[in-house]
Amino acid sequence: MRKISRIKVNKAKEYLQQAYTANEKIIQCNYILEQLQASPSKMTTSYKENIGHSGINNDVSGYVAKLIEQEEKIEAMKQEYQSKQFEISNFILSLSFKPEDEILRRLLILRYLNFKSFDEIYSMLNYSYNYIVQTMHPRALEVVERALSKKSVVNNG
């Protein structure tokens, strides 16, 4: 088996991690939305200096606008996530593995579509942690890298 460069391995990982990255962005935006939703009590009541008015100006419209903006951002990110998840799923399913190497496809699915840690994967696949990290995962990434190279040639050719 030929050695592939670290740059090519990183490109393969970067491609496969797009769904994970999109999911992380959604989680971060959901956290911000939760903070916004929890903060109506933090909306400041400003007192106007004008005499003859009640003196209280609750600016709820700005707060509501921020909530709506955040919800729209999350929806757009969910669309991106689903698109990336679908693309990467189809890509992994289209990879050519030898019958004895089909376990590598399962490893890629668990790692890059189900976001499992190597600790979780090794217990699920019943292989040693070191074998998965040092042998199986690099072999799977090599298959990914070759497929990405072919895809790049087709798209650029």
Secondary structure, 3 states (H helix, E strand, C coil): CCCCCHHHHHHHHHHHCHHHHHHHHHHHHHHHHHHHHHCHHHCCEEECCCCCCCCEEECHHHHHHHHHHHHHHHHHHHHHHHHHHHHHHHHHHHCCCCHHHHHHHHHHHHHHCCCCCHHHHHHHHCCCHHHHHHHHHHHHHHHHHHHHHHHHHHHHC
